[in-house]
Structure formats: structure tokens, C-alpha cells
Amino acid sequence: MNEDISRSIKERLENAQHALIVSHVRPDGDAIGSALALGLALKNAGKTVQIVLADGVTSSFRYLEGSELIAREPKEGYDTFITVDCADFKRVGKPFENFPAPDINIDHHKTNEQFGALNLIEEKEVATAAILAARLPEWGYEITQPIAAALLVGIVTDTLGFRTSNTNPTALRLSAALMEKGVDLSDLYMRSLVKKSFPAAKYWGMGLSGLEQKNGIVWATLTLEDRKRAGYGGNDDADLINMVSAIDGNKVGMIFVEQSDNRVKVSWRALDASFDVSQVAKSFQGGGHAAAAGADITGALEEVREAVLKATRNLLNLN
């Protein structure tokens, strides 16, 4: 089935002249890398391309060649609308609230809602960037060094540096092939996963100072005041979830990040392979993978945290 869809996507891309490529709000490395790689590939083929991320590019990924092409708002004039690494069309953000469903939807989340006219969903792949790394040559697009770097960022960040349980030989072979295009893996790894700005480090400290654990769940909370005091410019957790997920002796790691519009961004990580946190996220209109999921939930921070912790305990039998 996916091979038929892939052939249809190849044909649609061949006929496209003006492509609009978007991904989800608070974009991670896979969202940024996938959108940028596909955009550069189409641009190199002589097509007009808009790459739009409602929240822009975080500082950790601005070193990627071509990242300056990414805008926050779409312009009129496109004939092919593409989403990448986005399981739910609502997650592309406010600039697209009145847009029709996309022509092409490429993703690897098991909870993808199949909202496109053509849906290439390969949930066994470690990242959407891994799908594109394999498919772009099939579709007739050369993977240049800047495209390879963007794709490798997606794979490295979504596998946490090849540490997630779904990391497989195929992903490693794809990564080796991308390195052969001239990508410096050690530099990319440090920039994408290790280095943090001073405000991000202060932000982490505020979250860790209030760390809690109970019933097999460990969690941290980041408030709007924490963000202000730290001087952190993003509206995410600055990847603190990865630190929380490294704390031993728990089944699930979680982060609660207060947003400015009476919402809370919640992230789950399964620290035990037998747990599927995507089902908990889905109960709050979120989604993701068995091992990693998220949701944006309307409500006050304390109320949302209490409701989500209770649901997580109940759905995963952690009482």
C-alpha cells in the first residue's frame, strides 16, 4: 500500500511548481530537519518552495544551511501543500487554521490521523527524516550535503542519539549514508543534543528544583514565571524531558509546560518498554509514539497536572 502511495507522491511532486511545506508547532529536530530537507530538495529541482513553521526555528538548529529560508507565515500562491512529521493537522498552528487539508502528509507517528489526500505513514521508521532519506532518491531528488545534514538532524534527535528502543540497523545504515555526503556527525550531535544556552540551563534548573515522583511516575513543571526569570525565549521545555527520562527507578517521565493562552504542553516518555504512553496522550487529544508522546491541553496548570497524572496512573495501571 505504501509503495503505491509513494509512487503517487512522486508523481504529485513532479507536477508541483509551487510547494508549501509545514510541520508542527514547537518544532523539534525531526520537524525542522524534515521540512528543510524536503524544501531544499524541491528547490534544487527548480521549484518554488515555502517552508513555514509557525514557531520558527529554535536556536539549536539555526546552524543548518538553508534554515534562514524558513518563515513563520505562509504567503499566497502554492499548488501543493505538504505536511511533514505532524500526526494531527491542528498542530501546524494558527496560520493554517483556515487551510484545506494537505495534498501530501508524510509522518512516522502511530497516532497519525491520515488527514491528507496522500498519506505516507511509516510508523516503524525512527523519524520522518528517515522516511525522506530513503524516499527522496526514489522520487528522483539528489541528497546534497545540506539536505543530508538536515535529515541526519531529524534521525539523531528523534532517536536521542541512537538511544531509543526503536533504533534499528536500517536507521544506522541511512545515517552512515548521510555522513558519506560530508556531514560531521560529532559536530551535529553536539549542536543538536548536548549544547545548551545559558538561559536554557537556568530554565532546566528551575524545572529540576521542583522535580517530583510517585507511583512510578517522575515529573517536572515549568511555569511562565520560570521562563521569564530564566530569560528563555522558547515556549517548550528546552529538552528537559530527556533529562527527566534518564532518572532511574520510574516507569514514566513527564513534563508540564505552562503556556500563555491558558494551555499546558504535556510530554510523556515511557521508561519501560511495556508501556504505551501514546494512548494516554490520545485521551487528551494528543498523540505520538508508544515511547514518546505529547498533548496541548486547555486549562490552568495545577488542574491540568492533577488530571493528567491521574489519567496516566489509571490508564497505565500505576496506582
Order of alpha helices (4+ residues) and beta strands (2+ residues): alpha-beta-alpha-beta-beta-beta-beta-beta-alpha-alpha-alpha-alpha-alpha-beta-beta-alpha-alpha-beta-beta-alpha-beta-beta-alpha
